[in-house]
Amino acid sequence: MIQKLGHYIIACRGRAATAERRAAVASDERVRSDFMDLAKGWRNLAQCFLFVESLERFVTDAERAKSAQPPDAPAEVGRLMAEGSTSSHLPDVPAART
């Protein structure tokens, strides 16, 4: 099941932007550094959510492709191999023209 993580990604990016704005107006260097670290953490979390979405799409596409394959194809290959199939069992393919 694909999770809809777009709203989490937007929220993380928004919090990163807020932390960056606070860092920009901070007068103390330590506070500025802390806000920049916080912004980096929010951006990293957004990237993690993006990765999860990408991974879920990959898995879903792979499952869809697997289910689209003809179920008897592996059995047919196995049968031909068990019979000692030679190239005479393969369909004729025209030679490439050079």
Residue frames as a rotation matrix with the C-alpha (Angstrom) as fourth column:
MET 1
0.582 0.813 0.000 0.00
0.813 -0.582 0.000 0.00
0.000 0.000 -1.000 0.00
ILE 2
-0.362 -0.707 0.607 1.48
0.677 -0.647 -0.349 3.32
0.640 0.285 0.714 -1.05
GLN 3
0.051 0.292 -0.955 1.47
0.889 -0.449 -0.090 5.89
-0.455 -0.845 -0.282 1.69
LYS 4
0.510 0.145 0.848 0.66
0.565 -0.799 -0.204 9.47
0.648 0.583 -0.489 0.82
LEU 5
0.163 -0.590 -0.791 3.57
0.953 -0.115 0.281 11.28
-0.257 -0.799 0.543 2.42
GLY 6
-0.149 -0.232 0.961 3.40
0.702 -0.709 -0.062 14.55
0.696 0.666 0.268 0.49
HIS 7
0.709 0.467 0.529 1.87
-0.001 -0.748 0.663 16.47
0.706 -0.471 -0.530 3.38
TYR 8
0.809 -0.508 -0.296 4.65
0.449 0.208 0.869 15.25
-0.380 -0.836 0.396 5.70
ILE 9
-0.089 -0.868 0.488 7.27
0.996 -0.084 0.032 16.33
0.013 0.489 0.872 3.19
ILE 10
0.117 0.222 0.968 5.71
0.373 -0.913 0.165 19.78
0.920 0.342 -0.189 2.89
ALA 11
0.959 0.277 0.063 5.50
0.034 -0.332 0.943 20.11
0.282 -0.902 -0.328 6.68
CYS 12
0.489 -0.851 -0.191 9.16
0.757 0.305 0.578 19.13
-0.434 -0.427 0.793 7.12
ARG 13
-0.262 -0.592 0.762 10.28
0.887 -0.460 -0.052 21.61
0.381 0.662 0.645 4.50
GLY 14
0.458 0.521 0.720 8.16
0.162 -0.846 0.509 24.31
0.874 -0.116 -0.472 6.11
ARG 15
0.969 -0.138 -0.205 9.73
0.203 -0.027 0.979 23.65
-0.141 -0.990 0.002 9.50
ALA 16
0.087 -0.981 0.173 13.18
0.969 0.124 0.215 23.72
-0.233 0.149 0.961 7.93
ALA 17
-0.110 -0.072 0.991 12.42
0.592 -0.806 0.007 27.11
0.799 0.587 0.131 6.40
THR 18
0.839 0.457 0.294 11.16
0.015 -0.561 0.828 28.42
0.543 -0.690 -0.478 9.75
ALA 19
0.709 -0.642 -0.293 14.33
0.558 0.256 0.789 27.23
-0.431 -0.723 0.540 11.48
GLU 20
-0.177 -0.794 0.582 16.45
0.975 -0.223 -0.008 28.91
0.136 0.566 0.813 8.80
ARG 21
0.261 0.341 0.903 14.57
0.262 -0.926 0.274 32.20
0.929 0.165 -0.331 9.23
ARG 22
0.994 0.105 -0.029 15.09
0.049 -0.199 0.979 32.01
0.097 -0.974 -0.203 12.99
ALA 23
0.328 -0.944 -0.044 18.78
0.870 0.284 0.402 31.30
-0.367 -0.170 0.914 12.47
ALA 24
-0.082 -0.354 0.931 19.05
0.795 -0.587 -0.153 34.35
0.601 0.728 0.330 10.22
VAL 25
0.380 0.314 0.870 17.77
-0.135 -0.912 0.388 36.69
0.915 -0.265 -0.305 12.93
ALA 26
0.832 -0.113 -0.544 19.48
0.540 0.391 0.745 35.04
0.129 -0.914 0.386 15.90
SER 27
0.746 -0.570 0.345 22.05
-0.547 -0.819 -0.171 37.27
0.380 -0.061 -0.923 17.56
ASP 28
0.282 -0.627 0.726 23.86
-0.706 0.376 0.599 34.48
-0.649 -0.682 -0.337 19.38
GLU 29
-0.279 -0.495 -0.823 26.12
-0.934 0.337 0.114 32.26
0.221 0.801 -0.556 17.27
ARG 30
-0.960 -0.068 0.271 25.25
-0.162 0.925 -0.343 29.13
-0.228 -0.373 -0.899 19.27
VAL 31
-0.099 0.992 0.072 21.52
-0.077 0.065 -0.995 29.73
-0.992 -0.104 0.070 18.81
ARG 32
0.266 0.129 -0.955 22.08
-0.911 -0.291 -0.293 30.37
-0.316 0.948 0.040 15.09
SER 33
-0.681 -0.611 -0.404 24.01
-0.698 0.708 0.106 27.10
0.221 0.354 -0.909 14.81
ASP 34
-0.770 0.455 0.446 21.30
0.014 0.712 -0.702 25.21
-0.637 -0.535 -0.555 16.69
PHE 35
0.259 0.910 -0.324 18.60
-0.374 -0.215 -0.902 26.53
-0.891 0.355 0.284 14.36
MET 36
0.042 -0.306 -0.951 20.68
-0.998 0.036 -0.055 25.60
0.051 0.951 -0.304 11.30
ASP 37
-0.935 -0.347 0.080 21.15
-0.355 0.926 -0.131 22.08
-0.029 -0.150 -0.988 12.71
LEU 38
-0.361 0.892 0.273 17.42
0.006 0.295 -0.956 21.88
-0.933 -0.343 -0.111 13.28
ALA 39
0.358 0.464 -0.810 16.74
-0.769 -0.344 -0.538 22.99
-0.529 0.816 0.234 9.71
LYS 40
-0.472 -0.622 -0.625 19.15
-0.853 0.502 0.145 20.36
0.224 0.601 -0.767 8.41
GLY 41
-0.897 0.176 0.407 17.36
-0.064 0.858 -0.510 17.69
-0.438 -0.483 -0.758 10.43
TRP 42
0.092 0.992 -0.091 13.97
-0.207 -0.070 -0.976 18.70
-0.974 0.109 0.199 9.00
ARG 43
0.227 -0.072 -0.971 15.37
-0.966 -0.146 -0.215 18.64
-0.126 0.987 -0.103 5.46
ASN 44
-0.811 -0.565 -0.151 16.86
-0.574 0.818 0.024 15.19
0.110 0.106 -0.988 6.09
LEU 45
-0.570 0.684 0.455 13.52
0.043 0.577 -0.816 13.91
-0.821 -0.446 -0.358 7.36
ALA 46
0.384 0.690 -0.613 11.81
-0.605 -0.314 -0.732 15.26
-0.698 0.652 0.297 4.22
GLN 47
-0.210 -0.559 -0.802 14.39
-0.957 0.285 0.052 13.38
0.200 0.779 -0.595 2.12
CYS 48
-0.921 -0.092 0.378 13.64
-0.228 0.914 -0.334 10.20
-0.315 -0.394 -0.863 4.08
PHE 49
-0.012 0.991 0.136 9.94
-0.100 0.134 -0.986 10.54
-0.995 -0.025 0.098 3.30
LEU 50
0.358 0.076 -0.931 10.79
-0.897 -0.251 -0.365 11.07
-0.261 0.965 -0.022 -0.38
PHE 51
-0.674 -0.678 -0.293 12.91
-0.725 0.684 0.085 7.93
0.143 0.269 -0.952 -0.34
VAL 52
-0.666 0.505 0.549 10.08
-0.020 0.724 -0.689 5.91
-0.746 -0.470 -0.472 1.24
GLU 53
0.395 0.835 -0.382 7.69
-0.433 -0.197 -0.879 7.09
-0.810 0.513 0.284 -1.48
SER 54
0.084 -0.461 -0.883 10.22
-0.994 0.028 -0.109 6.18
0.075 0.887 -0.456 -4.17
LEU 55
-0.882 -0.439 0.170 10.86
-0.462 0.876 -0.138 2.76
-0.088 -0.200 -0.976 -2.66
GLU 56
-0.286 0.861 0.421 7.13
-0.049 0.426 -0.903 2.04
-0.957 -0.279 -0.080 -2.38
ARG 57
0.501 0.436 -0.747 6.64
-0.733 -0.245 -0.634 2.98
-0.460 0.866 0.197 -6.05
PHE 58
-0.374 -0.741 -0.557 9.50
-0.904 0.425 0.041 0.67
0.206 0.519 -0.829 -7.03
VAL 59
-0.887 0.053 0.458 8.09
-0.170 0.886 -0.431 -2.26
-0.429 -0.460 -0.777 -5.04
THR 60
0.082 0.996 0.019 4.56
-0.195 0.035 -0.980 -1.68
-0.977 0.077 0.197 -6.32
ASP 61
0.365 -0.008 -0.931 5.78
-0.917 -0.176 -0.358 -1.49
-0.161 0.984 -0.071 -9.94
ALA 62
-0.698 -0.683 -0.216 7.83
-0.702 0.711 0.023 -4.67
0.138 0.168 -0.976 -9.48
GLU 63
-0.648 0.539 0.539 4.83
-0.015 0.698 -0.716 -6.52
-0.762 -0.472 -0.444 -8.03
ARG 64
0.391 0.814 -0.430 2.63
-0.455 -0.235 -0.859 -5.28
-0.800 0.532 0.278 -10.86
ALA 65
0.032 -0.472 -0.881 5.18
-0.992 0.090 -0.084 -6.41
0.119 0.877 -0.465 -13.47
LYS 66
-0.890 -0.379 0.254 5.53
-0.427 0.887 -0.173 -9.80
-0.160 -0.262 -0.952 -11.80
SER 67
-0.299 0.861 0.412 1.78
0.050 0.445 -0.894 -10.35
-0.953 -0.246 -0.176 -11.80
ALA 68
0.430 0.447 -0.784 1.59
-0.703 -0.379 -0.601 -9.30
-0.566 0.810 0.152 -15.46
GLN 69
-0.610 -0.701 -0.370 3.92
-0.787 0.484 0.382 -12.11
-0.089 0.524 -0.847 -16.56
PRO 70
0.278 0.705 -0.652 2.21
-0.698 0.615 0.368 -15.15
0.660 0.353 0.663 -18.01
PRO 71
0.397 -0.088 0.914 2.06
-0.847 0.347 0.402 -17.74
-0.353 -0.934 0.063 -15.23
ASP 72
0.896 0.006 0.444 2.89
0.087 0.978 -0.189 -20.65
-0.436 0.208 0.876 -17.54
ALA 73
0.736 -0.647 -0.198 6.09
-0.515 -0.346 -0.784 -19.14
0.439 0.680 -0.588 -18.99
PRO 74
-0.140 -0.850 0.508 8.48
-0.983 0.180 0.032 -20.65
-0.118 -0.495 -0.861 -16.41
ALA 75
0.235 0.284 0.930 6.78
-0.285 0.935 -0.213 -24.03
-0.929 -0.215 0.300 -16.70
GLU 76
0.989 0.145 -0.024 7.15
-0.054 0.209 -0.976 -23.97
-0.136 0.967 0.214 -20.49
VAL 77
0.352 -0.933 -0.079 10.85
-0.830 -0.272 -0.487 -23.15
0.432 0.237 -0.870 -20.24
GLY 78
-0.198 -0.398 0.896 11.31
-0.827 0.559 0.066 -25.95
-0.527 -0.727 -0.440 -17.70
ARG 79
0.620 0.510 0.597 9.47
-0.107 0.808 -0.580 -28.41
-0.778 0.295 0.555 -19.94
LEU 80
0.918 -0.300 -0.258 11.61
-0.291 -0.068 -0.954 -27.52
0.268 0.952 -0.150 -22.95
MET 81
0.011 -0.964 0.264 14.79
-0.970 -0.074 -0.230 -27.90
0.242 -0.254 -0.937 -20.93
ALA 82
-0.017 0.046 0.999 13.65
-0.594 0.803 -0.047 -31.28
-0.804 -0.594 0.014 -19.56
GLU 83
0.870 0.395 0.294 12.99
0.008 0.586 -0.810 -32.50
-0.493 0.707 0.507 -23.10
GLY 84
-0.100 -0.964 0.245 16.55
0.570 0.146 0.808 -31.63
-0.815 0.221 0.535 -24.09
SER 85
0.828 0.561 -0.017 15.32
0.336 -0.521 -0.785 -28.85
-0.449 0.644 -0.620 -26.29
THR 86
-0.372 -0.889 0.268 17.58
0.807 -0.167 0.566 -27.68
-0.458 0.427 0.780 -29.08
SER 87
-0.718 0.037 -0.695 17.41
-0.196 -0.969 0.150 -24.63
-0.668 0.244 0.703 -31.20
SER 88
-0.903 0.428 0.027 15.05
0.173 0.306 0.936 -26.53
0.392 0.850 -0.351 -33.51
HIS 89
-0.193 0.863 -0.468 12.31
0.981 0.184 -0.064 -25.86
0.031 -0.471 -0.882 -30.93
LEU 90
-0.379 -0.014 -0.925 12.84
0.338 -0.933 -0.124 -22.14
-0.862 -0.360 0.358 -31.16
PRO 91
0.727 0.679 0.098 10.93
0.372 -0.269 -0.888 -20.00
-0.577 0.683 -0.448 -33.62
ASP 92
0.041 -0.689 0.724 12.75
0.994 -0.046 -0.100 -18.91
0.102 0.723 0.683 -36.77
VAL 93
0.533 0.007 -0.846 14.23
0.261 -0.952 0.157 -15.45
-0.805 -0.305 -0.510 -36.46
PRO 94
0.908 -0.193 0.372 15.29
0.346 -0.158 -0.925 -13.69
0.238 0.968 -0.077 -39.63
ALA 95
0.033 -0.980 -0.198 19.01
0.993 0.010 0.118 -12.98
-0.114 -0.201 0.973 -39.91
ALA 96
0.466 0.037 -0.884 20.10
0.216 -0.974 0.073 -9.41
-0.858 -0.225 -0.461 -39.42
ARG 97
0.742 -0.195 0.641 21.00
0.634 -0.104 -0.766 -7.59
0.216 0.975 0.046 -42.61
THR 98
0.236 -0.740 -0.630 24.37
0.507 -0.459 0.730 -5.92
-0.829 -0.491 0.267 -42.72
